[in-house]
């Protein structure tokens, strides 16, 4: 429960310490005294967007602190352990807003993000404002209100997850279909490119070899002449070959004498002769290459042109052309195998959709069953709020498949009949403001009846009604307060008279400053305040008697 609210430098509030109790508490006061400031301050605790105009004039910072006690929600306690928040007997939540546009949130003096704050405080407190009647006017909210009432949460989660899975697979399929269309367009180009590669047949390091050969061909005559002269010097009539052979033959005559010097000379001559033969073969081979008529300068230039043109077309180096060819071959192979991947993704998408549909149908059955229970509970509560002739109903129809969502396949709409002689119609179209307030109050009572932990705050829920109807609303709020802490801002004397506790909000001028103050009223003070609400500032004895009658 909310045990204390501390507000500093917010609008007309300078420093306010407000204690709350269990049961049903009413807050009253003249228009403009600051009741809305309390609601706005609690909104900051709930994580609402900071309005920096709330900071009291002349100050640079405003703050709101709420202290909660007797709270043992296991889900939130587990979450607080996850985010390393110290857990004590009290939960102290503080929100600061600064004139420089910054806002800070704390839980038990530990900084906490706005998202974490919202998650935690939503389990502590809920505010039902007079404008929240629009919840019933907006039909897309009806499914959420129904789902809060005993609809299988685990099944809802499964439907949500299966929808996300289906959506993911559907997106993949859509991407593959788009890619398939692109592949069809790319295939012709890739086939043409591959034919070019097959025709040219680029080789690794080919450019370097061609450049070397081209330089040699430019000086072909000089190379050939040099090779011919070298051949003559080696193989000519009086060449090195003949001379070395003669030397070998000459020294072979002395081998029988086993002279070391002669043996060494013979060995060197034989080794040089072998080297001379290798040299001769290399010269002959080189001469043949340079005399080869196939390797003309035009042929090499044409080859280089084709390679360079191909590399430019594919934006790569000439030496990378073989790798580029492999990539093209792989792309073509992938395109040819793409139909298998596409068929497989179609299968996965269909399976995901069927799984979603199966779970959504189960959820739909659950909603239909639960809706009848909600209808009965709401209708049972209507007479107590002076809606004896009203009737509440829920109609669930299947959505078109194009409107399916993570919430399922159901179109949920609330219907009402407000008088015996009127037809059942959409609640958003036939109910008046006062009737909407009462319908929403009943739904809040029915839906939240098992949640005795949360503090409920109603802001002028009795707007638009009076007399016996307002008294009935007060009785209903008192009933809610018997199970869970309920705080109500009201202008109705009938509602105020039902409160277990009564807090007056009053505007005072202290040292030329307008300040909002609060006072917890005793029984006699309650009589005076309710009498004021019945009449005006000139409180009569008749008004006091009427107030006493309401209180009794």
C-alpha positions in Angstrom: 0.0 0.0 0.0 1.0 3.7 -0.4 1.9 4.9 3.0 3.3 8.3 2.4 3.6 10.9 -0.4 6.2 13.6 -0.1 6.1 16.5 -2.6 8.6 19.3 -2.8 8.4 22.4 -5.0 5.8 21.2 -7.4 3.5 24.0 -8.7 1.8 25.4 -5.5 3.2 22.7 -3.2 6.3 23.9 -1.3 6.8 20.9 1.1 4.1 18.4 1.6 4.1 15.2 3.7 0.9 13.3 3.2 0.2 10.0 5.1 -2.2 7.4 3.7 -4.0 4.5 5.3 -5.6 1.2 4.4 -9.2 1.3 3.2 -11.0 4.0 1.3 -9.6 7.5 1.4 -11.3 10.6 -0.2 -9.6 13.8 -1.3 -11.8 16.9 -1.6 -11.3 20.6 -2.0 -12.5 23.6 -3.9 -11.7 23.8 -7.6 -8.1 25.1 -8.2 -6.8 24.1 -4.7 -4.4 21.6 -6.1 -6.1 18.2 -6.3 -4.8 17.7 -9.9 -1.3 18.5 -8.6 -1.4 15.3 -6.5 -2.5 13.3 -9.5 0.3 14.8 -11.6 2.8 14.1 -8.9 1.7 10.5 -8.7 1.9 10.4 -12.5 5.6 11.2 -12.1 6.0 8.3 -9.8 4.4 6.1 -12.4 7.0 7.1 -14.9 4.9 9.6 -16.9 6.8 12.0 -19.1 8.2 14.9 -17.0 6.5 18.3 -17.5 9.1 20.7 -16.3 6.4 23.5 -16.0 5.4 21.6 -12.8 8.5 23.0 -11.0 7.4 25.7 -8.5 8.1 29.2 -9.6 11.6 30.4 -8.6 12.9 26.9 -8.0 15.3 24.8 -10.1 14.2 21.4 -9.0 11.0 19.6 -7.9 10.7 16.1 -6.5 8.1 13.6 -5.6 8.7 10.6 -3.2 6.2 7.8 -2.7 6.7 5.2 0.1 5.0 1.7 -0.3 4.7 -0.9 2.4 3.5 -4.5 2.8 4.4 -5.4 -0.8 5.4 -9.0 -1.6 4.9 -9.5 -5.3 7.3 -12.3 -6.2 7.6 -11.3 -9.8 8.7 -7.7 -9.0 11.0 -8.9 -6.2 12.7 -11.3 -8.6 13.0 -8.4 -11.1 14.5 -6.1 -8.5 17.1 -8.8 -7.6 18.0 -9.0 -11.3 18.7 -5.2 -11.6 20.5 -5.2 -8.2 18.1 -3.1 -6.2 18.3 -3.5 -2.4 15.0 -4.8 -1.0 13.8 -3.5 2.4 10.5 -3.5 4.3 9.7 -0.2 2.4 9.9 0.6 -1.3 10.9 4.3 -1.6 10.4 5.7 -5.1 11.7 9.2 -5.8 11.5 11.2 -9.0 13.3 14.5 -9.5 12.7 17.0 -12.3 15.2 19.8 -13.0 14.7 23.1 -14.8 17.5 22.3 -17.2 15.3 19.6 -18.7 16.8 16.6 -16.9 14.9 14.0 -14.9 16.1 11.3 -12.5 14.4 8.3 -10.9 15.4 6.3 -7.8 14.2 3.2 -6.1 15.5 2.7 -2.5 18.1 5.5 -3.3 19.4 3.5 -6.3 19.2 5.1 -9.7 16.7 3.4 -12.0 15.7 3.8 -15.6 12.3 5.1 -16.6 11.4 1.8 -18.2 12.3 -0.1 -15.1 10.4 2.4 -13.0 7.3 1.9 -15.0 7.6 -1.8 -14.8 7.9 -1.8 -11.0 5.4 0.9 -10.1 2.7 -0.5 -12.4 2.5 -3.3 -9.8 2.2 -0.9 -6.9 -0.4 1.7 -8.1 -2.9 2.4 -10.8 -4.6 5.8 -11.6 -8.1 5.8 -13.1 -8.8 9.3 -14.4 -12.1 10.9 -15.5 -10.8 10.9 -19.0 -10.0 7.2 -18.9 -13.6 6.6 -19.9 -12.2 6.9 -23.4 -10.8 3.4 -22.7 -14.3 2.1 -23.5 -14.7 4.5 -26.4 -11.7 3.1 -28.2 -12.8 -0.3 -29.4 -9.2 -1.7 -29.9 -8.9 -1.5 -26.1 -11.7 -3.9 -25.5 -9.6 -7.0 -26.2 -7.0 -5.8 -23.7 -9.7 -5.3 -21.0 -11.1 -8.8 -21.6 -7.6 -10.4 -21.6 -6.9 -8.8 -18.1 -9.8 -10.9 -16.8 -8.7 -14.5 -16.4 -7.6 -15.1 -20.0 -4.9 -17.7 -20.1 -1.6 -15.7 -19.9 0.6 -18.6 -20.9 -1.6 -19.2 -24.0 -1.5 -15.5 -24.8 2.3 -15.6 -24.6 2.4 -18.7 -26.9 0.2 -16.9 -29.4 2.5 -13.8 -29.2 5.6 -15.9 -29.7 4.1 -18.0 -32.5 3.0 -14.8 -34.3 6.5 -13.3 -34.0 7.9 -16.6 -35.4 5.5 -16.6 -38.3 6.2 -12.9 -39.0 9.9 -13.6 -39.0 9.5 -16.5 -41.4 7.2 -14.5 -43.6 9.7 -11.7 -43.9 12.4 -14.2 -44.8 10.1 -15.7 -47.5 9.3 -12.2 -48.8 13.1 -11.4 -49.0 13.8 -14.7 -50.8 11.0 -14.1 -53.3 12.4 -10.6 -54.1 15.8 -12.2 -54.3 14.5 -14.9 -56.6 13.2 -12.2 -59.0 16.5 -10.5 -58.9 18.3 -13.8 -59.5 16.3 -14.4 -62.6 17.5 -11.0 -64.0 21.0 -11.7 -62.8 21.2 -15.2 -64.3 21.4 -14.1 -67.9 24.2 -11.6 -67.2 26.2 -14.2 -65.2 25.9 -16.7 -67.9 27.1 -14.2 -70.5 30.0 -13.2 -68.2 31.0 -16.8 -67.6 31.1 -17.5 -71.3 33.6 -14.6 -71.6 35.7 -16.1 -69.0 35.6 -19.5 -70.7 36.6 -17.9 -74.0 39.5 -15.8 -72.5 40.6 -18.4 -69.9 42.6 -16.1 -67.6 45.5 -17.6 -65.7 47.1 -16.7 -62.4 50.2 -14.4 -62.7 49.6 -14.2 -66.4 49.8 -10.4 -66.7 53.4 -10.4 -65.3 54.6 -13.1 -67.6 53.1 -11.3 -70.6 54.7 -8.0 -69.7 58.1 -9.7 -69.4 57.7 -11.5 -72.7 56.5 -8.2 -74.4 59.6 -6.4 -73.2 61.7 -9.2 -74.7 59.9 -9.2 -78.0 60.4 -5.5 -78.4 64.2 -6.3 -78.6 63.8 -9.7 -80.3 66.5 -9.1 -83.0 69.1 -8.2 -80.4 68.3 -11.2 -78.4 68.4 -13.6 -81.4 71.8 -12.2 -82.6 73.3 -12.6 -79.1 72.0 -16.1 -78.8 73.5 -17.0 -82.3 76.9 -15.6 -81.4 76.9 -17.5 -78.2 76.0 -20.7 -80.0 78.9 -20.2 -82.4 81.3 -19.5 -79.5 80.2 -22.7 -77.9 79.4 -25.0 -80.8 81.4 -23.4 -83.6 84.3 -25.1 -85.5 86.9 -23.7 -83.0 84.3 -23.1 -80.2 84.4 -23.8 -76.5 82.8 -27.2 -76.9 85.6 -28.4 -79.3 88.4 -26.8 -77.1 87.1 -28.4 -73.9 86.8 -31.8 -75.6 90.4 -31.5 -76.8 91.6 -30.5 -73.4 89.8 -33.5 -71.8 91.3 -35.8 -74.4 94.8 -34.3 -73.8 94.8 -34.8 -70.0 93.2 -38.2 -70.2 96.6 -39.4 -71.6 98.2 -38.6 -68.2 95.5 -40.3 -66.0 97.6 -43.5 -65.6 100.3 -41.6 -63.8 97.9 -40.9 -60.8 99.1 -37.3 -60.5 96.8 -35.3 -58.1 97.2 -32.1 -60.1 96.3 -33.9 -63.4 93.3 -35.6 -61.7 92.0 -32.3 -60.4 92.4 -30.7 -63.8 90.5 -33.6 -65.5 87.7 -33.3 -62.9 87.3 -29.6 -63.5 87.3 -30.0 -67.2 84.6 -32.7 -67.1 82.4 -30.6 -64.7 82.8 -27.6 -67.0 81.9 -29.6 -70.0 78.6 -30.7 -68.3 77.9 -27.0 -67.4 78.8 -26.1 -71.0 76.3 -28.6 -72.4 73.5 -27.2 -70.0 74.4 -23.7 -71.1 74.1 -24.7 -74.8 70.7 -26.3 -74.2 69.4 -23.2 -72.4 70.7 -20.9 -75.2 69.1 -23.1 -77.9 65.8 -23.1 -76.0 65.8 -19.3 -75.5 66.6 -18.8 -79.1 63.7 -21.0 -80.1 61.3 -19.0 -77.9 62.3 -15.7 -79.4 62.1 -17.1 -82.9 58.6 -18.6 -82.2 56.3 -16.9 -84.8 53.2 -17.5 -82.5 54.4 -15.1 -79.9 54.3 -11.9 -81.9 53.9 -8.5 -80.2 50.4 -8.2 -81.7 49.3 -11.5 -80.1 50.6 -10.4 -76.6 49.1 -6.9 -76.9 45.7 -8.4 -77.9 45.9 -10.9 -74.9 46.7 -8.1 -72.5 43.9 -5.9 -73.9 41.3 -8.7 -73.4 42.5 -9.4 -69.8 42.5 -5.7 -68.9 39.1 -5.2 -70.4 37.7 -8.2 -68.5 39.2 -7.0 -65.2 37.8 -3.5 -65.7 34.4 -4.9 -66.4 34.5 -6.9 -63.2 36.3 -4.3 -61.1 39.2 -6.4 -60.1 42.9 -7.0 -60.7 43.9 -9.2 -63.7 45.5 -11.7 -61.3 42.1 -11.9 -59.5 40.2 -12.9 -62.6 40.4 -16.7 -61.9 38.9 -16.0 -58.5 36.2 -13.8 -60.0 35.3 -16.6 -62.4 34.9 -19.0 -59.5 32.6 -16.5 -57.7 30.4 -16.3 -60.9 30.3 -20.0 -61.1 29.2 -20.3 -57.4 26.6 -17.6 -57.9 25.1 -19.4 -60.9 25.2 -22.7 -58.9 23.4 -20.9 -56.0 20.8 -19.5 -58.3 20.2 -23.0 -59.7 19.8 -24.4 -56.2 17.8 -21.4 -55.0 14.4 -23.0 -55.7 15.2 -25.6 -53.1 15.8 -22.9 -50.5 12.7 -21.0 -51.5 10.5 -24.2 -51.3 12.0 -24.9 -47.9 11.2 -21.4 -46.6 7.7 -21.6 -48.0 7.3 -24.8 -46.0 8.6 -23.2 -42.8 6.4 -20.2 -43.2 3.3 -22.4 -43.7 4.2 -24.5 -40.7 4.7 -21.3 -38.6 1.3 -19.9 -39.8 -0.5 -23.2 -39.0 1.0 -23.3 -35.5 0.0 -19.7 -34.9 -3.5 -20.4 -36.2 -3.9 -23.5 -34.0 -2.8 -21.6 -30.9 -4.9 -18.5 -31.8 -8.0 -20.7 -32.1 -7.4 -22.1 -28.7 -7.1 -18.5 -27.3 -10.3 -17.6 -29.1 -12.1 -20.4 -27.4 -10.7 -19.3 -24.1 -11.8 -15.7 -24.7 -15.4 -16.8 -25.6 -15.6 -18.8 -22.3 -14.1 -16.0 -20.2 -16.2 -13.3 -21.9 -19.4 -15.0 -20.7 -18.1 -15.0 -17.1 -17.2 -11.3 -17.4 -20.6 -10.5 -18.9 -22.3 -12.2 -15.9 -20.2 -10.5 -13.3 -20.6 -7.0 -14.8 -24.4 -7.5 -15.2 -24.6 -8.6 -11.6 -22.9 -5.3 -10.5 -25.0 -2.9 -12.6 -28.0 -2.6 -10.3 -25.8 -1.5 -7.4 -24.8 1.5 -9.5 -28.3 2.5 -10.5 -28.1 0.8 -13.8 -30.9 -1.7 -13.1 -32.2 -1.6 -16.7 -28.8 -1.8 -18.3 -27.3 -4.8 -19.9 -23.7 -5.5 -20.8 -22.5 -7.9 -23.5 -19.4 -8.9 -25.4 -19.4 -10.0 -29.0 -16.4 -11.8 -30.4 -16.1 -12.3 -34.2 -13.2 -13.7 -36.2 -11.0 -11.1 -37.9 -10.1 -11.1 -41.6 -6.8 -12.9 -42.0 -5.2 -9.6 -43.1 -5.9 -8.2 -39.6 -4.5 -11.1 -37.6 -1.9 -10.0 -35.0 0.1 -11.0 -32.0 -3.1 -10.7 -30.0 -4.8 -13.4 -32.1 -7.6 -13.7 -34.5 -10.5 -12.1 -32.5 -12.4 -8.9 -33.0 -13.7 -8.1 -29.5 -16.3 -5.4 -29.0 -18.2 -4.3 -25.9 -22.0 -3.8 -26.3 -24.5 -2.3 -23.9 -28.2 -1.7 -23.5 -28.8 1.2 -21.2 -32.6 1.0 -21.0 -35.2 -1.7 -21.4 -36.8 0.0 -24.5 -33.4 0.4 -26.3 -31.5 -2.0 -28.4 -28.1 -3.5 -27.7 -25.5 -1.3 -29.3 -21.8 -0.6 -29.2 -21.0 0.8 -25.7 -18.9 3.5 -27.4 -22.0 4.8 -29.2 -24.9 4.5 -26.8 -23.5 5.1 -23.3 -23.5 8.6 -21.7 -20.5 10.0 -19.8 -21.9 9.1 -16.5 -22.8 5.6 -17.7 -19.4 5.1 -19.1 -17.9 6.0 -15.7 -20.0 3.4 -14.0 -19.3 0.7 -16.6 -15.6 1.3 -16.3 -15.7 1.4 -12.5 -17.5 -2.0 -12.5 -15.0 -3.5 -14.9 -12.2 -2.2 -12.8 -13.8 -3.8 -9.7 -14.4 -7.1 -11.5 -11.1 -7.3 -13.3 -8.9 -6.2 -10.4 -10.9 -8.0 -7.6 -8.1 -10.5 -7.0 -5.3 -8.0 -7.1 -5.4 -6.8 -3.4 -1.8 -5.6 -3.5 -2.2 -2.7 -5.9 -3.3 0.8 -4.8 -6.2 2.1 -6.9 -6.6 5.9 -7.4 -9.7 7.3 -9.0 -9.7 10.9 -10.2 -13.3 12.2 -10.3 -14.7 8.8 -11.3 -18.1 10.2 -10.2 -18.0 13.0 -12.8 -21.4 13.6 -14.4 -23.5 11.9 -11.7 -25.1 12.9 -8.5 -27.7 12.0 -5.9 -28.5 8.3 -5.4 -26.2 7.3 -8.3 -23.2 9.1 -6.7 -24.1 7.5 -3.4 -24.1 4.1 -5.1 -20.7 4.8 -6.6 -19.4 5.7 -3.1 -20.7 2.5 -1.7 -19.0 0.5 -4.5 -15.7 2.4 -3.9 -16.0 1.6 -0.2 -16.4 -2.1 -1.1 -13.3 -2.0 -3.2 -11.5 -0.2 -0.3 -12.3 -3.1 2.0 -10.1 -5.4 -0.2 -7.4 -3.0 -1.4 -6.3 0.5 -0.7 -8.5 2.9 -2.7 -7.9 6.7 -3.0 -10.5 8.9 -4.7 -10.5 12.5 -5.8 -14.1 13.6 -5.7 -16.5 16.6 -5.9 -19.4 14.5 -4.8 -20.6 14.8 -1.2 -22.3 11.4 -1.5 -19.0 9.8 -2.4 -17.0 11.8 0.2 -19.3 10.7 2.9 -18.4 7.0 2.3 -14.7 7.4 2.9 -12.9 5.7 5.8 -10.5 8.6 5.7 -10.9 12.2 4.4 -8.2 14.5 3.3 -8.9 18.2 2.5 -6.8 20.0 0.0 -6.7 23.7 0.6 -5.0 26.7 -0.9 -3.5 29.2 1.6 -1.4 32.4 1.4 1.6 32.3 3.6 4.1 35.2 3.6 2.7 36.4 0.3 3.1 33.0 -1.3 0.2 30.8 -2.5 0.7 27.4 -1.1 -1.3 24.1 -1.4 -1.8 22.3 1.9 -3.5 19.1 3.0 -5.4 18.3 6.2 -6.6 15.0 7.5 -10.2 15.6 8.8 -11.7 14.3 12.0 -15.5 13.6 12.2 -16.6 17.2 12.9 -14.3 18.5 10.2 -15.8 16.0 7.8 -19.3 17.3 8.5 -18.1 20.9 7.7 -16.4 19.9 4.5 -19.3 17.8 3.2 -21.7 20.6 4.2 -19.6 23.0 2.1 -19.7 20.5 -0.8 -23.5 20.4 -0.5 -24.0 24.1 -0.3 -21.4 26.8 -0.8 -19.1 28.9 1.4 -22.0 30.0 3.5 -22.7 26.7 5.3 -26.1 26.5 6.7 -27.4 24.2 9.5 -29.5 22.4 6.9 -26.3 21.6 5.0 -24.7 20.4 8.2 -27.7 18.2 8.9 -27.6 16.8 5.4 -23.9 16.1 5.7 -24.4 14.3 9.0 -27.2 12.3 7.5 -24.9 11.3 4.6 -22.1 10.3 7.1 -24.5 8.3 9.1 
